[in-house]
Amino acid sequence: MAENKQQSKFQVLRFATIVCLACSILVSVSAVGLRPLQEANALNEKRINILRAAGLAGAEEKLSNSEINSKYQKVLPLVIDFDKGTLNDKEDPLKFDMYAAAKDPAKGRELGKEDPASIKRQALSGSVYVILDGERVERIVLPIQGYGLWSTMYGFLAVKLDQENKASIGAINFYSQAETPGLGARITEPQWQAKWDGLVPDFASKNEPLHVVKNKADKAKNEVDGIAGATLTSRGVQNLVNYWLSDAGYRRFIENVQQGKITVEEMKAVANKNGK
């Protein structure tokens, strides 16, 4: 009798072990099998946010994978050198990850006290996404990041260039954040983001070309109303936008494009070199 009980316990244990092993194998196989799909979904999510900032997709427009790929053909991805404001043809823009590069001691740098966006480290090179109108740059979409009240906020900021190469803001789009729901998290709402369209950065001000304020002055072209009840998140948005529009960020590149020091022909040549 005791022997039968011992055998029964052994059989239960063996069965449980076999089930656990089978489940582990199934989970592992599923994870490996789903990885390409997960990576494709992540890429499409990134691209649709770029398209929204570029004005090629509506703020709440739903696109199929084929539609995303078709519209994205109008986007010219490039990598730039932040310090010089020039094109970096050594990095493949289709593979380059500026946030991962920031963590690499050879490709990034510590910011120390000069860190108004509270990002701690910055890559030496950055991604930009250029939209052309014939042989003219129409928009430059810039990846941006910075700390709010509770989280690092990630998004894209689009700079429009008119026929005279004067710059204004075309769009802002936050796609990742963990701010307070109903308050700071409203930075993702299309209604608030739409207020940025047409703002004119005061690049004569080396520190704060744009202001997020409590009550926007009627004639102020570089001010936007902040979010009521979300003062620290609003201030974080102001800090990060101004940082990425400064000399430490994309300002040198934007000015080089405005002044014709970087031509569309050069951009296309670098993009073609990297397989765009």
C-alpha positions as protocol buffer text, in pm:
chain_id: "A"
residue {
  index: 1
  type: MET
  ca { x: 0 y: 0 z: 0 }
}
residue {
  index: 2
  type: ALA
  ca { x: 278 y: 240 z: 97 }
}
residue {
  index: 3
  type: GLU
  ca { x: 461 y: 143 z: -221 }
}
residue {
  index: 4
  type: ASN
  ca { x: 157 y: 230 z: -434 }
}
residue {
  index: 5
  type: LYS
  ca { x: 130 y: 570 z: -268 }
}
residue {
  index: 6
  type: GLN
  ca { x: 499 y: 634 z: -334 }
}
residue {
  index: 7
  type: GLN
  ca { x: 455 y: 540 z: -700 }
}
residue {
  index: 8
  type: SER
  ca { x: 148 y: 765 z: -726 }
}
residue {
  index: 9
  type: LYS
  ca { x: 341 y: 1062 z: -587 }
}
residue {
  index: 10
  type: PHE
  ca { x: 624 y: 993 z: -831 }
}
residue {
  index: 11
  type: GLN
  ca { x: 382 y: 978 z: -1125 }
}
residue {
  index: 12
  type: VAL
  ca { x: 221 y: 1308 z: -1025 }
}
residue {
  index: 13
  type: LEU
  ca { x: 562 y: 1472 z: -991 }
}
residue {
  index: 14
  type: ARG
  ca { x: 674 y: 1330 z: -1327 }
}
residue {
  index: 15
  type: PHE
  ca { x: 357 y: 1449 z: -1496 }
}
residue {
  index: 16
  type: ALA
  ca { x: 393 y: 1799 z: -1346 }
}
residue {
  index: 17
  type: THR
  ca { x: 755 y: 1815 z: -1463 }
}
residue {
  index: 18
  type: ILE
  ca { x: 662 y: 1710 z: -1816 }
}
residue {
  index: 19
  type: VAL
  ca { x: 382 y: 1970 z: -1829 }
}
residue {
  index: 20
  type: CYS
  ca { x: 618 y: 2245 z: -1704 }
}
residue {
  index: 21
  type: LEU
  ca { x: 883 y: 2153 z: -1961 }
}
residue {
  index: 22
  type: ALA
  ca { x: 625 y: 2144 z: -2240 }
}
residue {
  index: 23
  type: CYS
  ca { x: 489 y: 2484 z: -2139 }
}
residue {
  index: 24
  type: SER
  ca { x: 840 y: 2630 z: -2119 }
}
residue {
  index: 25
  type: ILE
  ca { x: 923 y: 2503 z: -2466 }
}
residue {
  index: 26
  type: LEU
  ca { x: 593 y: 2635 z: -2603 }
}
residue {
  index: 27
  type: VAL
  ca { x: 648 y: 2981 z: -2451 }
}
residue {
  index: 28
  type: SER
  ca { x: 1006 y: 2995 z: -2583 }
}
residue {
  index: 29
  type: VAL
  ca { x: 904 y: 2888 z: -2932 }
}
residue {
  index: 30
  type: SER
  ca { x: 616 y: 3138 z: -2931 }
}
residue {
  index: 31
  type: ALA
  ca { x: 845 y: 3422 z: -2818 }
}
residue {
  index: 32
  type: VAL
  ca { x: 1097 y: 3347 z: -3091 }
}
residue {
  index: 33
  type: GLY
  ca { x: 827 y: 3303 z: -3352 }
}
residue {
  index: 34
  type: LEU
  ca { x: 648 y: 3626 z: -3258 }
}
residue {
  index: 35
  type: ARG
  ca { x: 962 y: 3839 z: -3243 }
}
residue {
  index: 36
  type: PRO
  ca { x: 961 y: 3936 z: -3613 }
}
residue {
  index: 37
  type: LEU
  ca { x: 595 y: 4037 z: -3585 }
}
residue {
  index: 38
  type: GLN
  ca { x: 662 y: 4239 z: -3270 }
}
residue {
  index: 39
  type: GLU
  ca { x: 956 y: 4415 z: -3436 }
}
residue {
  index: 40
  type: ALA
  ca { x: 746 y: 4491 z: -3745 }
}
residue {
  index: 41
  type: ASN
  ca { x: 467 y: 4634 z: -3528 }
}
residue {
  index: 42
  type: ALA
  ca { x: 715 y: 4850 z: -3336 }
}
residue {
  index: 43
  type: LEU
  ca { x: 862 y: 4981 z: -3663 }
}
residue {
  index: 44
  type: ASN
  ca { x: 515 y: 5063 z: -3801 }
}
residue {
  index: 45
  type: GLU
  ca { x: 420 y: 5239 z: -3476 }
}
residue {
  index: 46
  type: LYS
  ca { x: 734 y: 5454 z: -3501 }
}
residue {
  index: 47
  type: ARG
  ca { x: 669 y: 5531 z: -3867 }
}
residue {
  index: 48
  type: ILE
  ca { x: 307 y: 5633 z: -3819 }
}
residue {
  index: 49
  type: ASN
  ca { x: 414 y: 5878 z: -3546 }
}
residue {
  index: 50
  type: ILE
  ca { x: 672 y: 6024 z: -3785 }
}
residue {
  index: 51
  type: LEU
  ca { x: 404 y: 6049 z: -4055 }
}
residue {
  index: 52
  type: ARG
  ca { x: 173 y: 6232 z: -3816 }
}
residue {
  index: 53
  type: ALA
  ca { x: 443 y: 6484 z: -3727 }
}
residue {
  index: 54
  type: ALA
  ca { x: 526 y: 6517 z: -4097 }
}
residue {
  index: 55
  type: GLY
  ca { x: 166 y: 6604 z: -4183 }
}
residue {
  index: 56
  type: LEU
  ca { x: 133 y: 6289 z: -4393 }
}
residue {
  index: 57
  type: ALA
  ca { x: -120 y: 6123 z: -4161 }
}
residue {
  index: 58
  type: GLY
  ca { x: -396 y: 6259 z: -3939 }
}
residue {
  index: 59
  type: ALA
  ca { x: -357 y: 6265 z: -3561 }
}
residue {
  index: 60
  type: GLU
  ca { x: -609 y: 5982 z: -3518 }
}
residue {
  index: 61
  type: GLU
  ca { x: -597 y: 5832 z: -3867 }
}
residue {
  index: 62
  type: LYS
  ca { x: -575 y: 5454 z: -3882 }
}
residue {
  index: 63
  type: LEU
  ca { x: -347 y: 5317 z: -4154 }
}
residue {
  index: 64
  type: SER
  ca { x: -282 y: 4966 z: -4277 }
}
residue {
  index: 65
  type: ASN
  ca { x: 75 y: 4838 z: -4299 }
}
residue {
  index: 66
  type: SER
  ca { x: 75 y: 4888 z: -4676 }
}
residue {
  index: 67
  type: GLU
  ca { x: -54 y: 5245 z: -4638 }
}
residue {
  index: 68
  type: ILE
  ca { x: 216 y: 5323 z: -4381 }
}
residue {
  index: 69
  type: ASN
  ca { x: 485 y: 5185 z: -4612 }
}
residue {
  index: 70
  type: SER
  ca { x: 347 y: 5379 z: -4909 }
}
residue {
  index: 71
  type: LYS
  ca { x: 332 y: 5713 z: -4726 }
}
residue {
  index: 72
  type: TYR
  ca { x: 672 y: 5657 z: -4566 }
}
residue {
  index: 73
  type: GLN
  ca { x: 834 y: 5658 z: -4910 }
}
residue {
  index: 74
  type: LYS
  ca { x: 804 y: 6038 z: -4890 }
}
residue {
  index: 75
  type: VAL
  ca { x: 1025 y: 6045 z: -4579 }
}
residue {
  index: 76
  type: LEU
  ca { x: 1403 y: 6084 z: -4611 }
}
residue {
  index: 77
  type: PRO
  ca { x: 1568 y: 5942 z: -4295 }
}
residue {
  index: 78
  type: LEU
  ca { x: 1912 y: 6084 z: -4214 }
}
residue {
  index: 79
  type: VAL
  ca { x: 2165 y: 6094 z: -3932 }
}
residue {
  index: 80
  type: ILE
  ca { x: 2334 y: 6421 z: -3835 }
}
residue {
  index: 81
  type: ASP
  ca { x: 2630 y: 6528 z: -3623 }
}
residue {
  index: 82
  type: PHE
  ca { x: 2495 y: 6744 z: -3340 }
}
residue {
  index: 83
  type: ASP
  ca { x: 2813 y: 6944 z: -3281 }
}
residue {
  index: 84
  type: LYS
  ca { x: 2867 y: 7039 z: -3645 }
}
residue {
  index: 85
  type: GLY
  ca { x: 2509 y: 7033 z: -3767 }
}
residue {
  index: 86
  type: THR
  ca { x: 2622 y: 6831 z: -4067 }
}
residue {
  index: 87
  type: LEU
  ca { x: 2517 y: 6501 z: -4222 }
}
residue {
  index: 88
  type: ASN
  ca { x: 2671 y: 6184 z: -4079 }
}
residue {
  index: 89
  type: ASP
  ca { x: 2713 y: 5937 z: -4363 }
}
residue {
  index: 90
  type: LYS
  ca { x: 2886 y: 5676 z: -4146 }
}
residue {
  index: 91
  type: GLU
  ca { x: 2566 y: 5566 z: -3972 }
}
residue {
  index: 92
  type: ASP
  ca { x: 2283 y: 5383 z: -4145 }
}
residue {
  index: 93
  type: PRO
  ca { x: 1968 y: 5588 z: -4067 }
}
residue {
  index: 94
  type: LEU
  ca { x: 1751 y: 5278 z: -4110 }
}
residue {
  index: 95
  type: LYS
  ca { x: 1935 y: 5105 z: -3824 }
}
residue {
  index: 96
  type: PHE
  ca { x: 2061 y: 5394 z: -3611 }
}
residue {
  index: 97
  type: ASP
  ca { x: 1898 y: 5433 z: -3267 }
}
residue {
  index: 98
  type: MET
  ca { x: 1997 y: 5764 z: -3110 }
}
residue {
  index: 99
  type: TYR
  ca { x: 1861 y: 5668 z: -2768 }
}
residue {
  index: 100
  type: ALA
  ca { x: 2063 y: 5346 z: -2762 }
}
residue {
  index: 101
  type: ALA
  ca { x: 2368 y: 5538 z: -2891 }
}
residue {
  index: 102
  type: ALA
  ca { x: 2339 y: 5782 z: -2598 }
}
residue {
  index: 103
  type: LYS
  ca { x: 2412 y: 5495 z: -2358 }
}
residue {
  index: 104
  type: ASP
  ca { x: 2725 y: 5390 z: -2550 }
}
residue {
  index: 105
  type: PRO
  ca { x: 3039 y: 5561 z: -2410 }
}
residue {
  index: 106
  type: ALA
  ca { x: 3184 y: 5579 z: -2762 }
}
residue {
  index: 107
  type: LYS
  ca { x: 2872 y: 5728 z: -2921 }
}
residue {
  index: 108
  type: GLY
  ca { x: 2722 y: 5937 z: -2643 }
}
residue {
  index: 109
  type: ARG
  ca { x: 2817 y: 6187 z: -2374 }
}
residue {
  index: 110
  type: GLU
  ca { x: 2713 y: 6282 z: -2024 }
}
residue {
  index: 111
  type: LEU
  ca { x: 2540 y: 6617 z: -1999 }
}
residue {
  index: 112
  type: GLY
  ca { x: 2614 y: 6702 z: -1637 }
}
residue {
  index: 113
  type: LYS
  ca { x: 2467 y: 7035 z: -1529 }
}
residue {
  index: 114
  type: GLU
  ca { x: 2385 y: 7136 z: -1888 }
}
residue {
  index: 115
  type: ASP
  ca { x: 2076 y: 6919 z: -1893 }
}
residue {
  index: 116
  type: PRO
  ca { x: 1752 y: 7120 z: -1883 }
}
residue {
  index: 117
  type: ALA
  ca { x: 1558 y: 6830 z: -2035 }
}
residue {
  index: 118
  type: SER
  ca { x: 1688 y: 6592 z: -1762 }
}
residue {
  index: 119
  type: ILE
  ca { x: 1795 y: 6320 z: -2006 }
}
residue {
  index: 120
  type: LYS
  ca { x: 2141 y: 6267 z: -1844 }
}
residue {
  index: 121
  type: ARG
  ca { x: 2308 y: 6145 z: -2164 }
}
residue {
  index: 122
  type: GLN
  ca { x: 2286 y: 6244 z: -2530 }
}
residue {
  index: 123
  type: ALA
  ca { x: 2409 y: 6074 z: -2846 }
}
residue {
  index: 124
  type: LEU
  ca { x: 2678 y: 6253 z: -3048 }
}
residue {
  index: 125
  type: SER
  ca { x: 2463 y: 6198 z: -3356 }
}
residue {
  index: 126
  type: GLY
  ca { x: 2088 y: 6225 z: -3402 }
}
residue {
  index: 127
  type: SER
  ca { x: 1815 y: 6106 z: -3634 }
}
residue {
  index: 128
  type: VAL
  ca { x: 1615 y: 6344 z: -3853 }
}
residue {
  index: 129
  type: TYR
  ca { x: 1336 y: 6275 z: -4101 }
}
residue {
  index: 130
  type: VAL
  ca { x: 1315 y: 6513 z: -4395 }
}
residue {
  index: 131
  type: ILE
  ca { x: 1008 y: 6577 z: -4610 }
}
residue {
  index: 132
  type: LEU
  ca { x: 1078 y: 6726 z: -4952 }
}
residue {
  index: 133
  type: ASP
  ca { x: 865 y: 6937 z: -5182 }
}
residue {
  index: 134
  type: GLY
  ca { x: 1044 y: 6888 z: -5511 }
}
residue {
  index: 135
  type: GLU
  ca { x: 1397 y: 7016 z: -5453 }
}
residue {
  index: 136
  type: ARG
  ca { x: 1302 y: 7206 z: -5139 }
}
residue {
  index: 137
  type: VAL
  ca { x: 1295 y: 7095 z: -4775 }
}
residue {
  index: 138
  type: GLU
  ca { x: 937 y: 7132 z: -4654 }
}
residue {
  index: 139
  type: ARG
  ca { x: 959 y: 6975 z: -4307 }
}
residue {
  index: 140
  type: ILE
  ca { x: 1219 y: 6830 z: -4074 }
}
residue {
  index: 141
  type: VAL
  ca { x: 1088 y: 6585 z: -3816 }
}
residue {
  index: 142
  type: LEU
  ca { x: 1301 y: 6570 z: -3500 }
}
residue {
  index: 143
  type: PRO
  ca { x: 1295 y: 6299 z: -3231 }
}
residue {
  index: 144
  type: ILE
  ca { x: 1267 y: 6463 z: -2888 }
}
residue {
  index: 145
  type: GLN
  ca { x: 1277 y: 6341 z: -2528 }
}
residue {
  index: 146
  type: GLY
  ca { x: 1278 y: 6492 z: -2182 }
}
residue {
  index: 147
  type: TYR
  ca { x: 1152 y: 6449 z: -1829 }
}
residue {
  index: 148
  type: GLY
  ca { x: 812 y: 6568 z: -1711 }
}
residue {
  index: 149
  type: LEU
  ca { x: 667 y: 6518 z: -1363 }
}
residue {
  index: 150
  type: TRP
  ca { x: 684 y: 6138 z: -1344 }
}
residue {
  index: 151
  type: SER
  ca { x: 841 y: 6012 z: -1663 }
}
residue {
  index: 152
  type: THR
  ca { x: 1061 y: 6061 z: -1964 }
}
residue {
  index: 153
  type: MET
  ca { x: 841 y: 6182 z: -2248 }
}
residue {
  index: 154
  type: TYR
  ca { x: 925 y: 6075 z: -2605 }
}
residue {
  index: 155
  type: GLY
  ca { x: 790 y: 6236 z: -2918 }
}
residue {
  index: 156
  type: PHE
  ca { x: 854 y: 6406 z: -3250 }
}
residue {
  index: 157
  type: LEU
  ca { x: 869 y: 6777 z: -3329 }
}
residue {
  index: 158
  type: ALA
  ca { x: 826 y: 6896 z: -3688 }
}
residue {
  index: 159
  type: VAL
  ca { x: 988 y: 7216 z: -3812 }
}
residue {
  index: 160
  type: LYS
  ca { x: 834 y: 7368 z: -4127 }
}
residue {
  index: 161
  type: LEU
  ca { x: 1036 y: 7575 z: -4374 }
}
residue {
  index: 162
  type: ASP
  ca { x: 849 y: 7816 z: -4600 }
}
residue {
  index: 163
  type: GLN
  ca { x: 952 y: 7929 z: -4949 }
}
residue {
  index: 164
  type: GLU
  ca { x: 1201 y: 8171 z: -4791 }
}
residue {
  index: 165
  type: ASN
  ca { x: 1333 y: 7902 z: -4556 }
}
residue {
  index: 166
  type: LYS
  ca { x: 1185 y: 8071 z: -4250 }
}
residue {
  index: 167
  type: ALA
  ca { x: 1116 y: 7821 z: -3974 }
}
residue {
  index: 168
  type: SER
  ca { x: 797 y: 7753 z: -3779 }
}
residue {
  index: 169
  type: ILE
  ca { x: 659 y: 7458 z: -3587 }
}
residue {
  index: 170
  type: GLY
  ca { x: 453 y: 7218 z: -3794 }
}
residue {
  index: 171
  type: ALA
  ca { x: 352 y: 6966 z: -3530 }
}
residue {
  index: 172
  type: ILE
  ca { x: 436 y: 6801 z: -3201 }
}
residue {
  index: 173
  type: ASN
  ca { x: 351 y: 6441 z: -3122 }
}
residue {
  index: 174
  type: PHE
  ca { x: 416 y: 6253 z: -2797 }
}
residue {
  index: 175
  type: TYR
  ca { x: 392 y: 5877 z: -2826 }
}
residue {
  index: 176
  type: SER
  ca { x: 538 y: 5754 z: -2494 }
}
residue {
  index: 177
  type: GLN
  ca { x: 490 y: 5900 z: -2145 }
}
residue {
  index: 178
  type: ALA
  ca { x: 366 y: 5811 z: -1797 }
}
residue {
  index: 179
  type: GLU
  ca { x: 237 y: 6146 z: -1675 }
}
residue {
  index: 180
  type: THR
  ca { x: -71 y: 6188 z: -1455 }
}
residue {
  index: 181
  type: PRO
  ca { x: -386 y: 6061 z: -1634 }
}
residue {
  index: 182
  type: GLY
  ca { x: -629 y: 6344 z: -1705 }
}
residue {
  index: 183
  type: LEU
  ca { x: -362 y: 6607 z: -1637 }
}
residue {
  index: 184
  type: GLY
  ca { x: -5 y: 6580 z: -1770 }
}
residue {
  index: 185
  type: ALA
  ca { x: -100 y: 6283 z: -1988 }
}
residue {
  index: 186
  type: ARG
  ca { x: -309 y: 6525 z: -2196 }
}
residue {
  index: 187
  type: ILE
  ca { x: 9 y: 6609 z: -2390 }
}
residue {
  index: 188
  type: THR
  ca { x: -94 y: 6318 z: -2612 }
}
residue {
  index: 189
  type: GLU
  ca { x: -431 y: 6473 z: -2697 }
}
residue {
  index: 190
  type: PRO
  ca { x: -460 y: 6594 z: -3058 }
}
residue {
  index: 191
  type: GLN
  ca { x: -646 y: 6908 z: -2945 }
}
residue {
  index: 192
  type: TRP
  ca { x: -351 y: 7025 z: -2735 }
}
residue {
  index: 193
  type: GLN
  ca { x: -89 y: 6918 z: -2987 }
}
residue {
  index: 194
  type: ALA
  ca { x: -272 y: 7115 z: -3260 }
}
residue {
  index: 195
  type: LYS
  ca { x: -196 y: 7438 z: -3072 }
}
residue {
  index: 196
  type: TRP
  ca { x: 170 y: 7405 z: -3167 }
}
residue {
  index: 197
  type: ASP
  ca { x: 109 y: 7431 z: -3540 }
}
residue {
  index: 198
  type: GLY
  ca { x: 236 y: 7768 z: -3663 }
}
residue {
  index: 199
  type: LEU
  ca { x: 441 y: 7868 z: -3360 }
}
residue {
  index: 200
  type: VAL
  ca { x: 750 y: 8065 z: -3457 }
}
residue {
  index: 201
  type: PRO
  ca { x: 1058 y: 7987 z: -3247 }
}
residue {
  index: 202
  type: ASP
  ca { x: 1256 y: 8294 z: -3142 }
}
residue {
  index: 203
  type: PHE
  ca { x: 1598 y: 8166 z: -3242 }
}
residue {
  index: 204
  type: ALA
  ca { x: 1746 y: 8505 z: -3147 }
}
residue {
  index: 205
  type: SER
  ca { x: 1693 y: 8384 z: -2791 }
}
residue {
  index: 206
  type: LYS
  ca { x: 1972 y: 8134 z: -2733 }
}
residue {
  index: 207
  type: ASN
  ca { x: 1799 y: 7976 z: -2435 }
}
residue {
  index: 208
  type: GLU
  ca { x: 1421 y: 7965 z: -2480 }
}
residue {
  index: 209
  type: PRO
  ca { x: 1293 y: 7999 z: -2837 }
}
residue {
  index: 210
  type: LEU
  ca { x: 949 y: 7869 z: -2730 }
}
residue {
  index: 211
  type: HIS
  ca { x: 741 y: 7916 z: -2415 }
}
residue {
  index: 212
  type: VAL
  ca { x: 467 y: 7701 z: -2262 }
}
residue {
  index: 213
  type: VAL
  ca { x: 271 y: 7950 z: -2052 }
}
residue {
  index: 214
  type: LYS
  ca { x: -37 y: 7976 z: -1831 }
}
residue {
  index: 215
  type: ASN
  ca { x: -208 y: 8242 z: -2044 }
}
residue {
  index: 216
  type: LYS
  ca { x: -79 y: 8293 z: -2396 }
}
residue {
  index: 217
  type: ALA
  ca { x: -50 y: 8654 z: -2509 }
}
residue {
  index: 218
  type: ASP
  ca { x: -269 y: 8724 z: -2814 }
}
residue {
  index: 219
  type: LYS
  ca { x: 15 y: 8836 z: -3042 }
}
residue {
  index: 220
  type: ALA
  ca { x: 287 y: 8606 z: -2906 }
}
residue {
  index: 221
  type: LYS
  ca { x: 403 y: 8380 z: -3189 }
}
residue {
  index: 222
  type: ASN
  ca { x: 636 y: 8171 z: -2973 }
}
residue {
  index: 223
  type: GLU
  ca { x: 395 y: 8092 z: -2687 }
}
residue {
  index: 224
  type: VAL
  ca { x: 149 y: 7808 z: -2636 }
}
residue {
  index: 225
  type: ASP
  ca { x: -94 y: 7752 z: -2351 }
}
residue {
  index: 226
  type: GLY
  ca { x: 15 y: 7488 z: -2104 }
}
residue {
  index: 227
  type: ILE
  ca { x: -214 y: 7223 z: -1959 }
}
residue {
  index: 228
  type: ALA
  ca { x: -423 y: 7337 z: -1662 }
}
residue {
  index: 229
  type: GLY
  ca { x: -325 y: 7150 z: -1346 }
}
residue {
  index: 230
  type: ALA
  ca { x: -9 y: 7008 z: -1506 }
}
residue {
  index: 231
  type: THR
  ca { x: 246 y: 7280 z: -1443 }
}
residue {
  index: 232
  type: LEU
  ca { x: 549 y: 7052 z: -1406 }
}
residue {
  index: 233
  type: THR
  ca { x: 463 y: 6847 z: -1713 }
}
residue {
  index: 234
  type: SER
  ca { x: 411 y: 7168 z: -1914 }
}
residue {
  index: 235
  type: ARG
  ca { x: 744 y: 7300 z: -1792 }
}
residue {
  index: 236
  type: GLY
  ca { x: 907 y: 6971 z: -1885 }
}
residue {
  index: 237
  type: VAL
  ca { x: 768 y: 7000 z: -2239 }
}
residue {
  index: 238
  type: GLN
  ca { x: 902 y: 7355 z: -2265 }
}
residue {
  index: 239
  type: ASN
  ca { x: 1244 y: 7248 z: -2139 }
}
residue {
  index: 240
  type: LEU
  ca { x: 1278 y: 6952 z: -2372 }
}
residue {
  index: 241
  type: VAL
  ca { x: 1155 y: 7137 z: -2681 }
}
residue {
  index: 242
  type: ASN
  ca { x: 1393 y: 7426 z: -2619 }
}
residue {
  index: 243
  type: TYR
  ca { x: 1680 y: 7187 z: -2554 }
}
residue {
  index: 244
  type: TRP
  ca { x: 1636 y: 7003 z: -2883 }
}
residue {
  index: 245
  type: LEU
  ca { x: 1600 y: 7335 z: -3068 }
}
residue {
  index: 246
  type: SER
  ca { x: 1922 y: 7467 z: -2910 }
}
residue {
  index: 247
  type: ASP
  ca { x: 2282 y: 7443 z: -3032 }
}
residue {
  index: 248
  type: ALA
  ca { x: 2316 y: 7124 z: -2828 }
}
residue {
  index: 249
  type: GLY
  ca { x: 2033 y: 6974 z: -3033 }
}
residue {
  index: 250
  type: TYR
  ca { x: 1918 y: 7036 z: -3388 }
}
residue {
  index: 251
  type: ARG
  ca { x: 1959 y: 7414 z: -3426 }
}
residue {
  index: 252
  type: ARG
  ca { x: 2289 y: 7400 z: -3616 }
}
residue {
  index: 253
  type: PHE
  ca { x: 2148 y: 7148 z: -3863 }
}
residue {
  index: 254
  type: ILE
  ca { x: 1831 y: 7353 z: -3917 }
}
residue {
  index: 255
  type: GLU
  ca { x: 2034 y: 7669 z: -3976 }
}
residue {
  index: 256
  type: ASN
  ca { x: 2266 y: 7490 z: -4220 }
}
residue {
  index: 257
  type: VAL
  ca { x: 1962 y: 7376 z: -4419 }
}
residue {
  index: 258
  type: GLN
  ca { x: 1810 y: 7727 z: -4410 }
}
residue {
  index: 259
  type: GLN
  ca { x: 2135 y: 7882 z: -4532 }
}
residue {
  index: 260
  type: GLY
  ca { x: 2182 y: 7626 z: -4811 }
}
residue {
  index: 261
  type: LYS
  ca { x: 2497 y: 7482 z: -4655 }
}
residue {
  index: 262
  type: ILE
  ca { x: 2330 y: 7140 z: -4672 }
}
residue {
  index: 263
  type: THR
  ca { x: 2151 y: 7084 z: -5001 }
}
residue {
  index: 264
  type: VAL
  ca { x: 1874 y: 6845 z: -5099 }
}
residue {
  index: 265
  type: GLU
  ca { x: 2117 y: 6684 z: -5340 }
}
residue {
  index: 266
  type: GLU
  ca { x: 2355 y: 6605 z: -5054 }
}
residue {
  index: 267
  type: MET
  ca { x: 2072 y: 6464 z: -4845 }
}
residue {
  index: 268
  type: LYS
  ca { x: 1960 y: 6237 z: -5126 }
}
residue {
  index: 269
  type: ALA
  ca { x: 2316 y: 6121 z: -5189 }
}
residue {
  index: 270
  type: VAL
  ca { x: 2366 y: 6022 z: -4825 }
}
residue {
  index: 271
  type: ALA
  ca { x: 2026 y: 5852 z: -4811 }
}
residue {
  index: 272
  type: ASN
  ca { x: 2096 y: 5658 z: -5134 }
}
residue {
  index: 273
  type: LYS
  ca { x: 2434 y: 5553 z: -4998 }
}
residue {
  index: 274
  type: ASN
  ca { x: 2255 y: 5388 z: -4709 }
}
residue {
  index: 275
  type: GLY
  ca { x: 1993 y: 5218 z: -4922 }
}
residue {
  index: 276
  type: LYS
  ca { x: 1694 y: 5452 z: -4895 }
}
